[in-house]
Amino acid sequence: MKKYHLFLFLFALAIGFVSCSSDDDSSESAEGNARVRIELTDAPGDYAHVYVEVEDVMIKTSTEGTDEEGWESLEGVRTGEYDLLTLTGGMTELLVDTEIPAGYLHQIRLVLGDKNSVVLNGTEQPLLLKIPSGQESGLKLQVNQELEADAEYTFIMDFDVDKSIVTTGAGGFNLKPVIRVSVEENSGAIVGSVHPTTEQVLITVENANTSASAYTNAEGNFMVHGLSAGTYKVTATPAAGVGLNPVVVNNVKVEQGSSVNLDPLYLDGE
């Protein structure tokens, strides 16, 4: 009988150790959360204003299932109408800042409403931008990023206005969003200024694999986001008819996770 009680005691003690060990393992394997910021910026277009209505920002963390399965809305999305052409000179608009479980992030989806419009240069009347049938559910952007616990990630959606607005045969306009998404921590940027600052200047950054652009702001400053590591040509092109020549800077080296500050660019007269 004493041996039987001893056996039960040892068995219970062993179970206790296994239970504690399992609890410890479970605690250690908890992944935790990552902080995610999603910001909107603009690649320029030849319009006075371009307004888009943001209704939702969603994420998909799995590659399994159909294209429409597994989507979740992020908390705290700043919905509303945004004028994309105010997002120049490195300006961005914060759409959401939240925490999500750490792990794999497959896609981000930007869902737009029906209050989208364009104002042509020299006019004041907004013209409706129609989203073609079948695209109302939102634009899906490939991310394929592993998110680590307790880390912060900033995703920049670069909305290419010039490519996104399509003229219809009836004289109307369709909105077919073309957006380049990048992770700030995994990409670089080119920052600079252009003089004189009387007119907006188009900044184009390109190499064999990438082409990106931005306008200078009222102070002549610019920032081009989301550039992969590499060597680029930077071109500053003034508006036509102002009597200024373009300026080109070659061999600008961009490194991952950092910004390159160019010397001021001075536009000479013709």
Secondary structure as GFF3:
##gff-version 3
##sequence-region A 1 270
A	DSSP	alpha_helix	2	29	.	.	.	ID=ss1
A	DSSP	beta_strand	33	43	.	.	.	ID=ss2
A	DSSP	beta_strand	49	60	.	.	.	ID=ss3
A	DSSP	beta_strand	71	73	.	.	.	ID=ss4
A	DSSP	beta_strand	80	83	.	.	.	ID=ss5
A	DSSP	three_ten_helix	84	86	.	.	.	ID=ss6
A	DSSP	beta_strand	93	101	.	.	.	ID=ss7
A	DSSP	beta_strand	103	112	.	.	.	ID=ss8
A	DSSP	beta_strand	117	119	.	.	.	ID=ss9
A	DSSP	beta_strand	127	130	.	.	.	ID=ss10
A	DSSP	beta_strand	139	147	.	.	.	ID=ss11
A	DSSP	beta_strand	152	160	.	.	.	ID=ss12
A	DSSP	alpha_helix	161	164	.	.	.	ID=ss13
A	DSSP	beta_strand	165	167	.	.	.	ID=ss14
A	DSSP	beta_strand	173	175	.	.	.	ID=ss15
A	DSSP	beta_strand	179	183	.	.	.	ID=ss16
A	DSSP	three_ten_helix	184	186	.	.	.	ID=ss17
A	DSSP	beta_strand	188	195	.	.	.	ID=ss18
A	DSSP	beta_strand	201	206	.	.	.	ID=ss19
A	DSSP	beta_strand	211	215	.	.	.	ID=ss20
A	DSSP	beta_strand	221	227	.	.	.	ID=ss21
A	DSSP	beta_strand	230	238	.	.	.	ID=ss22
A	DSSP	beta_strand	247	254	.	.	.	ID=ss23
A	DSSP	beta_strand	259	261	.	.	.	ID=ss24
A	DSSP	beta_strand	265	266	.	.	.	ID=ss25
###
